[in-house]
């Protein structure tokens, strides 16, 4: 038995996003194809076909923009299947789409994302995230960034808590090739040369897979998680402004966190959530 952890990022350009988020979605191997099939069926139900065909991706920056919410609210809710028919017409029409088609597509996007997480919950997916303020210090040395280390830590606790000693397989959105090599080298160093990394390699396979996000449903799901957390989740210590319209989706994601209990210091029952909030991205040796 194994769990895949699909990982993607939001806010890494350090521009508009209030928080930099490295997010992961864990799914058991036996459930993966059923999850993918259910998500594809939801696409067809909401959009009258596959939204992600061609050059479109199921990304938060495509589905959950402020404009999407504005367009969705310009008319009363449109019932299915009429909404799906109009949404499909909008996708096919492009720049010539009319008001009702644009409204239907926007409503379909919001309803689809809601269903995505209902489906993911049904298949017992768990969400993980390292959440970092944009002003946090950045690494200067070639060590694994703290947000990756914390993500692996939380995933390791999840695997420890699972039955039958499952293995963890990490799947990343493919970076530019040289960046992928750098990350791969940093992971090898972490899992081979640090005590914590060696311990966690007992459950997490240290060499990840790199895939194209537009071809991999799990990565697109992780992208949605990262985007919603950056803009819509506010936990203790997260003081930057949020988009209130994303609050509903943020609540759903918080319900999909994993909670572990470990002995920390003098507390034998310290609760550790799978969302970690960081104020520094440097590894301890780099500080």
Helices and strands as residue ranges (DSSP letters): E 2-10, E 19-28, H 29-47, H 60-63, H 66-72, H 82-93, G 94-96, H 99-122, E 126-137, H 146-161, E 167-173, H 177-193, H 195-200, E 209-211, G 213-215, H 217-232, G 244-246, H 247-254, E 259-264, E 267-273, E 275-280, G 284-286
